[in-house]
Structure formats: structure tokens, C-alpha cells
Amino acid sequence: QLQLVESGGGLVQPGGSLRLSCAASGFTLDYYAIGWFRQAPGKEREGVSCISSSDASTYYGDSVKGRFTISRDNANGTVHLQMNSLKPEDTAVYYCAARGLMFRLCVLSPDRYDYWGQGTQVTVSS
């Protein structure tokens, strides 16, 4: 069973940066399509970014384009989300998720993902 663990969340001032990481104990994420999602209190879970396993194609939600970058760390079998120019509205719990191995392409729909981490809190505030 694939178990995902997120790390790297925390408190940051507006305009600051954070890098989130997604890893799986005992597994490499190289063969999985990975997505990052976030959920703020009282809001639906939102697709932030994703990266495919077939061609490493990437996609971003409109609210984070130009500020966030998703990437694979092939040496460690992990996936990172670099978040720059953070805004208070980026405050949320961030989750990484993986699609089943038969799905090589990523999508930004949370209901297409089979494995989820516990989430990491990101708070952007002065």
C-alpha cells in the first residue's frame, strides 16, 4: 500500500517562499502521476499542480501559475512543490496524492487520485 508523507509546511510572511516535499516510504514516486491539492477551511479541495509519470508534463491551477513549480527529484524518488511569492490566500492544508500505476497522466481533479498523504499546513501571514 502506497503511503504518502508531505513535509515542508509552516508559517511564512506574504511574498515569502516554501518548498513542500512528497515522499513514500519504501517506494519511489517516479512511476506515479502526482498531484498537489489544497483545502482551506470551509472550501472545497482545490487542484494546485500535478506532474505526469509518462512525460513529466506539468499542470497548474490558475491561481498559482507563475508562482509555484512542481518537480521530481529522481535521485530520491520524491516530488517537490516550490512555492514563491506566497499570498495570504494560499493558506491551506496541502496534500500530495498519487494516481494508480495504470494512469500515467496527471489531472487536477482530486477524485482521480487513489492515494493521499495526511497533509501539511501552510500559513501565509504577517
Secondary structure, DSSP 4 states (H G I P E B T S, - for coil): ---EEEE--EEE-TT--EEEEEEETTB-GGGS-EEEEEE-TTS--EEEEEE-SSS--EEE-TTTTTTEEEEEETTTTEEEEEE-S--GGG-EEEEEEE--TT--S--S-GGG--EE---EEEEE--
